[in-house]
Amino acid sequence: MRRQPLENLGEFPTTHWSLVGRAGSDDLAAKRKSLEQLLTRYMPALRAHLVLRKRIPPDRADDVLQGFLTSKILEQGIIARAEREKGRFRNFLMVALDRFHISEIRREQAMKRRPDGFVAIDEDPDMVRSEPAADRAFDVAWARQLLSEVIRRMEAACQSPPRPDVWGVFQTRILAPTLGQGEEEPYDSLVRRYGFTSPAQASNVLMTAKRMFIRTLRSMIGEYEKNQEDIDAEIADLFVILSQSSKTDTANERPDAP
């Protein structure tokens, strides 16, 4: 089977804030599809924020998320109020969720005080801004979800047209060792498996796979960040978060010293 030229692999378009823009648009079909993509990407992080940071029981957290999606995202359309100039979109979502949760607590308290159901306390729309908000549980869940989707897209791109060598080299030399799923496969073994002419050719394919991964990552982040500097900052955040998470996981697995 003829291989696709290496230079043609991984050419993904960058559409800055395209998902956010479509999710806040008046086109119902585009809005529904974009919202689905956004929510799939951020729901695990938002849920982790509620359960691990806010100490909300999982069942209650699911109810809060459902209410947030129905009331704020679908009915009130807060996505349309997200502005690139005011900060990162993931912070905007987390702040909006926190404001909604506070509003719900106040509403429930008011309902207990006012049996007639009159509730005067509600969330001020101006309070929903993308202000910085540090939350490790949210960031780790976001980073892992983002990485998972990047890997999925890259694997799919290597299947059409088929380039099992690019995906296989990346998986065995980068993914498996990084994710703790095995050791790096020697280049000599890769030469035999994929019919490379030499270890040097296998190394070149690996470099191509790395560039493809970065292009996929940049394209995905470009769907909700506005410019190259913001994309670079988001990638830097991603690797810092994943690195810190890996160190924490390793420390937690280490037996206690006597």
N, C-alpha and C positions, 0 to 999 in steps of 0.2 A: 504493500500500500504506500502510495506516495505521501510523504509528509508535507504538511503546510510549511512554507518558509518561516523561519523563526522570527523574522522581523515583523511578520503580520499578526503575530499572536498578541492577544490582550489589548487590542485597540478599543478601549471603552470610552464613550463620550462622557464629558463632564457637564452636567446640567445643574448649575448652582441653584440651590434652594428649589429645585423643580418639584419635589414631593410636597414640600410645605406650601408652595404656591398653589399647586393643584388641589391640595387638601382644603384650602381655604377659598376655593373658587366657587362660582355659581353654577358651573357645569356639574350636574349631579352625578353623572356616570364617572367623570374623571375624579370628582371629589370622593366618591365611594371607594374606588380602586386605590387612590392615594392614601386615604385614611386607613384602609386595611393594611397597606404596606408599612405605614408609620406605626400603627398600633402593634403589629407583629414585632417590630423592631424594639419598641419601647416598653411594652407591657411587662416583660420579665423584670426590667429595671424598676419600673414604677411599683410593682408588687413587692420586690425586695426592699424598696425604700419604706413601704408601709409596715411590712412585717418585721424587718430587722432594725430599722432606725426608729420607727414610731411605736414599735412593740404592739402592733395591732394583731389580734389572732387571725390566722389565715382566712377563715371563713368570713370574718368581718372585713378583712382587707379586700376580699373578692367583691363584697357588697359595695364597699366604698369605690372601688375601681369601676364597677358597673354603673354606679350612679354618676361618677365623674364622666365616663364616656357618654352616657345618655344625656345628662344635663348640660355639661360644659362643651363637649366636643361636637356632639351631634345637634343638640337643640340650640345652644347659644353660639356655636361656631367660634370658639376661642382661637382655633388655629389661624384664622384670618387676622387675628390681632398680633400674631408673632411678628416681630420686626428684627431684621438682621442686625441693625445698628445697635440694638439693646442687649446683645449678648447671645450666647449659644442656645440653640433650640432645646437641647436636653435640659438645661437649667430652667428655661421658660416652662416646660412641661412639669418639672418637679415643683416649682413654685406654685403653678396653677393648681396642682393636685393638693399641695399643702393648704392653700387657701380654701379649696373646696372642702377638705376634711374639717378645717376649723369652722367653716360655715355650717356644715352638717352637725357638728357637735353643738353649736349655738342654737341651731334650729330645733334639735331634739330637746335641749334644755328649755327652750322657749315653749315648746309644745307641752312639756310637763308643767310649766308655770301658767300657761294659758290654754286651758282645755278647749276653748272655742276655736283653736287652730290658728289664731292670728299670730303671725310671725313678722316682726319688724326688722329683725337682724338678718342681713344678707351680705353676700360678698360684694365689695366695691370693685367694679370692673377695672378701675385704675390701679388696684393693688396687684393685679396679675401682670408682673413684669419679669423679664428674664434676668433677674438679679443673680449674682453668683451664689450658689448654695452648695457647700461641701457635704457630700454624703457618700461614704465609701461603699456601702451596700449597693446603692444605685449605680455608682460608677463601675463597680466590678461586674454587675449584671449587664449593664449597657455594653461594656467592653467585650464580654464573652459572647453576647448576642451578635454584636457587630462582627467579631472575628468569625463566628460560625457562618454568618451569611456571606462574608467575603470568600471563605473557603468553598461554600456551596456554589457560588457564582463562578469561581475559578475552575472548579471541577467540571461544571456544566460547559464552560467555554472550551475546555480541553476535549470535550466529547463531540463537538460539532464545529469544524471537521475534527475527526478523531486524532488526538495527539497523546496517546497513553504514555509515551516516553516523558513528555513534559510533566504531566501530572504525577507519574510514578516516581520520577527523580525528586520532585518537590516533596512528595509525601514521605518518601523513605529517608531523604537527607535532611529535611527541615521539620515537617509536621510531626512525624512520629517521635523524634527525640525531644522536640519542644513540648509536646503534650504528654510526655512520659509514656509513650506507647511502644517504645523500642529503641534500639541503638541505630546510629547512622549506618546505612548499608554501604559497604565498600564500593568504590568506583569500578573495580574489576568485576564485581558481581553485576553491577548495572550494565556494563559493557556486554556481558553475556546475555542478560535478560532482554535488552532492547536493541541489540545488534549495532551498538556504536562501534566506530572504527578504533577508538582509543579512549582511555580515561579522560583525556583532554576534551574530547567531544562531549562526554557525559558532563564534565564540569561546565562547558559552554551552555549546555541545555539547562543546567541548574541555574545559571545566571539569567537565562531567559525566563525561567519560571519565577525567579525572585522579582524580576522587573514586571512580569505579568501580575504577580500578587500585589505589588505596590500600585500598579495602574488600576487594578480592580478596587483596591482599598480607597484610593483617591477619588475614583468615580463615585463610589458609594457615599463617601463623606460629602462629596460635592453636591449631593442631592439635597443637603440641608445646611451647608456652610457656604458663605458668600464669595470668598476669594482664596487665592493660593496661600496667603499667610494664615488664614483661619484653618484651612485644611491641614497645613503643616502643624499648627498648634494642636489640632484634634488628634493627629497621628501620634505626635509626641505624648499627649495625654494617654492615648490608648496603650502605648508600649510601657509607660511608667506604671499605669494601673495594673496591667497584666503582670509586669515584673514584680510589683509589690504583692500582688495576690499570690503569685507562685511562691514567693519567699514565705509568706504567711502560711500557706498550705503545707509547705515543707516543714516549717517549724512546728505546726500542729501535729504532724505525723511523727515527729521525732520523740522517742520515749523520754520520760523525765529522767533527769540525771539523779543518781543516788545521793 
